[in-house]
Amino acid sequence: MLNISHNKLNKKVDLSSYKSAKKVFHKRHFKHFNRFLIAFAITVVIVMFLPWTQNINSQGQVTTLTPDQRPQTIQSPIPGRIEKWYVREGDFVKKGDTILFISEIKNAYFDPNLVNRTGQQIKAKAATVTSYNSKVNALDNQIGALSRERTLKLEQAQNKLLQANLKVKSDSIDLEAVKINLSIAERQIDATEKLYNEGLKSLTQLEEKRSKFQETQAKMISQENKYLSSKNKIINANVEINRIQAEYTDKISKAQSEKFTAESNKFDAKAQVTKLETDFTNYEMRNDMYYIKAPQNGYINKAIKGGLGETFKEGEKLVGIMPSNYDLAVETYVAPIDLPLIHLNEKVRVQFDGWPAIVFSGWPNVSYGTYGAKVVAIESFISDNGKFRVLLAPDETDHEWPKDIRVGSGAKTIALLEDVPIWFELWRKLNGFPPNYYQPEHASASKTTTTKK
């Protein structure tokens, strides 16, 4: 009925006596509902003032703390052909264990006796160097003998020159004596002629004086010849000295030239010996490279190049190995807007894939199944995915990480920031504001200390 009449039925008919009416028109449930609403409102108000830890959520994966502990591939520095495998996938190998053996594919190294023959070439060239050393020593002895002989010859020539000089002096004195005798003979003959003209001297006496004068003249001419001959001997002695110097200079120069040629050949032979020794060492090291060995203790993951007789180039990947001893870490990526909020040694919670967890991101103390970590490295250059890489290490003060975690498995990270009320966090998210700028306490303390200094 539309109930548009002024005669209201509910005032004329009493429905309270009916059982259904009692259940419908009973108003006590409104009191319980109102009480529930009031309690819920009070609870919400109280919860709004509870502390909430601001955080940065990101995805990451398990890795190792140092680069040498991460999975790696083993390459061969030389090209070759696979001849024999010594391990299987999954085997544990120690450092230095042989993984596979390869053979040579370059024709320059096919000779199996290449190392021995190179050693023989080294011995032959070393003998050549010894021969050249002996030749150089012989030439040194020859040069020394020629120098000593030249010294003796020059002393002999100097003695002859000295004798010639003394002879010249002696002949010059004799010549002067003859000249004096000649002048005396001239005066005597003049005086005798005067006395002969006066009749005081006989003709015989005059002729004797004339004969003596002529003998004196002849002696003077002979003495002049001797004097000139002595001077000629001085010239000859000087010429002999110059000849000796030129002769022995030529001989010594020729011997020195042969010595320098021998030394040049010796140095060339030494260079060839050094080159052959380098080749010998390279050949020996190349022979060692035919055995591909494990660089560290680990497990063989996968044989990238399989089978026998398969060839490969230098530097090509052959087999993968996972180190047996490693320190776990987690690498995660944060957006550039959140990077200023991340600091070294800051606390981070980690949830590993495959491990059950109940996570309340804002209440880390209430969460279950997360593990503690700390920031040990922050990449200073953006990655290919447009984010910055952050490396996390286990927190020694927290629970130990599970031992069954494998490198490469996924992980979720929660970087803990500042504690704020829940109402503030809701207001921030509704407005799209970033988390509060977070500065760790130790950084602030150090900054204050620096300012005071």
Secondary structure as the mmCIF struct_conf table of DSSP 4:
data_model
#
loop_
_struct_conf.conf_type_id
_struct_conf.id
_struct_conf.beg_label_comp_id
_struct_conf.beg_label_asym_id
_struct_conf.beg_label_seq_id
_struct_conf.end_label_comp_id
_struct_conf.end_label_asym_id
_struct_conf.end_label_seq_id
BEND BEND1 SER A 5 ASN A 7
HELX_RH_AL_P HELX_RH_AL_P1 LEU A 9 LYS A 12
BEND BEND2 VAL A 13 VAL A 13
TURN_TY1_P TURN_TY1_P1 SER A 16 SER A 17
BEND BEND3 TYR A 18 TYR A 18
HELX_RH_AL_P HELX_RH_AL_P2 LYS A 19 PHE A 25
HELX_RH_AL_P HELX_RH_AL_P3 ARG A 28 MET A 48
TURN_TY1_P TURN_TY1_P2 PHE A 49 PHE A 49
BEND BEND4 LEU A 50 LEU A 50
STRN STRN1 PRO A 51 THR A 64
BEND BEND5 LEU A 65 THR A 66
HELX_RH_3T_P HELX_RH_3T_P1 PRO A 67 GLN A 69
BEND BEND6 ARG A 70 ARG A 70
STRN STRN2 GLN A 72 GLN A 75
BEND BEND7 PRO A 77 ILE A 78
STRN STRN3 GLY A 80 TRP A 85
TURN_TY1_P TURN_TY1_P3 GLU A 89 GLY A 90
STRN STRN4 PHE A 92 VAL A 93
TURN_TY1_P TURN_TY1_P4 LYS A 95 GLY A 96
STRN STRN5 THR A 98 SER A 103
HELX_RH_3T_P HELX_RH_3T_P2 ASN A 107 TYR A 109
TURN_TY1_P TURN_TY1_P5 PRO A 112 ASN A 113
HELX_RH_AL_P HELX_RH_AL_P4 LEU A 114 GLU A 198
TURN_TY1_P TURN_TY1_P6 GLY A 199 GLY A 199
BEND BEND8 LEU A 200 LYS A 201
HELX_RH_AL_P HELX_RH_AL_P5 LEU A 203 ASP A 288
TURN_TY1_P TURN_TY1_P7 MET A 289 TYR A 290
STRN STRN6 TYR A 291 LYS A 293
BEND BEND9 PRO A 295 ASN A 297
STRN STRN7 GLY A 298 ALA A 303
BEND BEND10 ILE A 304 LYS A 305
BEND BEND11 GLY A 307 GLY A 309
STRN STRN8 THR A 311 PHE A 312
TURN_TY1_P TURN_TY1_P8 GLU A 314 GLY A 315
STRN STRN9 LYS A 317 PRO A 323
BEND BEND12 SER A 324 ASN A 325
STRN STRN10 LEU A 328 VAL A 334
TURN_TY1_P TURN_TY1_P9 PRO A 336 ASP A 338
HELX_RH_3T_P HELX_RH_3T_P3 LEU A 339 LEU A 341
TURN_TY1_P TURN_TY1_P10 LEU A 344 ASN A 345
STRN STRN11 LYS A 347 PHE A 352
TURN_TY1_P TURN_TY1_P11 ASP A 353 GLY A 354
BEND BEND13 TRP A 355 TRP A 355
STRN STRN12 ILE A 358 ILE A 358
TURN_TY1_P TURN_TY1_P12 SER A 361 GLY A 362
TURN_TY1_P TURN_TY1_P13 PRO A 364 VAL A 366
STRN STRN13 TYR A 368 TYR A 368
BEND BEND14 GLY A 369 GLY A 369
STRN STRN14 TYR A 371 ILE A 378
BEND BEND15 SER A 380 PHE A 381
TURN_TY1_P TURN_TY1_P14 ASP A 384 ASN A 385
BEND BEND16 GLY A 386 LYS A 387
STRN STRN15 PHE A 388 PRO A 394
TURN_TY1_P TURN_TY1_P15 GLU A 396 THR A 397
BEND BEND17 ASP A 398 ASP A 398
HELX_LH_PP_P HELX_LH_PP_P1 HIS A 399 PRO A 402
TURN_TY1_P TURN_TY1_P16 LYS A 403 ASP A 404
TURN_TY1_P TURN_TY1_P17 VAL A 407 GLY A 408
STRN STRN16 GLY A 410 PRO A 421
HELX_RH_AL_P HELX_RH_AL_P6 ILE A 422 ASN A 431
TURN_TY1_P TURN_TY1_P18 GLY A 432 GLY A 432
HELX_LH_PP_P HELX_LH_PP_P2 PHE A 433 TYR A 437
HELX_RH_AL_P HELX_RH_AL_P7 GLU A 441 LYS A 452
#
